[in-house]
Amino acid sequence: IIGGILGLGIVYLITNMLSAVLPFAIYLSLDNVIWGVVLSVGIGVLSGLIPAYQAARMDPVEA
């Protein structure tokens, strides 16, 4: 959670810095932030559930 918050803060700062330098504006919408968070959580859950499911199906003596 802390990494996600720090990542969002860094993206916000970089977006503001680039908007000041580039001849066009870069806008970070709330929809994009929400999609990014949902996608990150989904990938995190899947990457945890798949190995856990495989480990749960193993024989404890084998593991």
C-alpha positions as CSV (number, residue, x, y, z in Angstrom):
1,I,0.0,0.0,0.0
2,I,2.8,2.4,0.9
3,G,4.6,1.6,-2.4
4,G,1.4,2.3,-4.3
5,I,0.9,5.6,-2.6
6,L,4.5,6.6,-3.2
7,G,4.3,5.5,-6.9
8,L,1.2,7.6,-7.4
9,G,2.9,10.6,-5.8
10,I,6.0,10.2,-8.0
11,V,3.8,9.9,-11.1
12,Y,1.9,13.1,-10.1
13,L,5.2,15.0,-9.6
14,I,6.6,13.8,-13.0
15,T,3.4,14.7,-14.7
16,N,3.5,18.2,-13.3
17,M,7.2,18.6,-14.2
18,L,6.7,17.4,-17.8
19,S,3.6,19.6,-18.2
20,A,5.8,22.6,-17.3
21,V,8.5,21.7,-19.8
22,L,6.6,20.3,-22.8
23,P,4.6,22.5,-25.2
24,F,1.5,20.5,-24.5
25,A,-0.3,19.7,-21.2
26,I,-0.3,16.2,-19.7
27,Y,-3.4,15.5,-17.6
28,L,-3.7,12.6,-15.2
29,S,-7.4,11.9,-14.7
30,L,-8.9,10.2,-11.8
31,D,-10.2,7.5,-14.1
32,N,-6.7,6.6,-15.1
33,V,-5.5,6.5,-11.5
34,I,-8.4,4.2,-10.6
35,W,-7.8,1.9,-13.5
36,G,-4.1,1.7,-12.6
37,V,-4.9,0.8,-9.0
38,V,-7.5,-1.8,-10.0
39,L,-5.1,-3.4,-12.5
40,S,-2.3,-3.5,-10.0
41,V,-4.4,-5.0,-7.3
42,G,-5.7,-7.6,-9.8
43,I,-2.3,-8.6,-10.9
44,G,-1.1,-8.8,-7.3
45,V,-4.0,-11.0,-6.3
46,L,-3.5,-13.3,-9.2
47,S,0.2,-13.6,-8.7
48,G,-0.4,-14.6,-5.1
49,L,-3.4,-16.9,-5.7
50,I,-1.9,-19.0,-8.5
51,P,1.1,-20.3,-6.5
52,A,-1.0,-20.7,-3.4
53,Y,-3.5,-22.8,-5.2
54,Q,-0.7,-25.0,-6.7
55,A,0.9,-25.4,-3.3
56,A,-2.4,-26.3,-1.7
57,R,-2.9,-29.2,-4.2
58,M,0.5,-30.7,-3.3
59,D,1.0,-33.6,-0.9
60,P,2.4,-32.2,2.4
61,V,5.1,-34.9,2.4
62,E,6.2,-33.9,-1.1
63,A,6.3,-30.2,-0.3
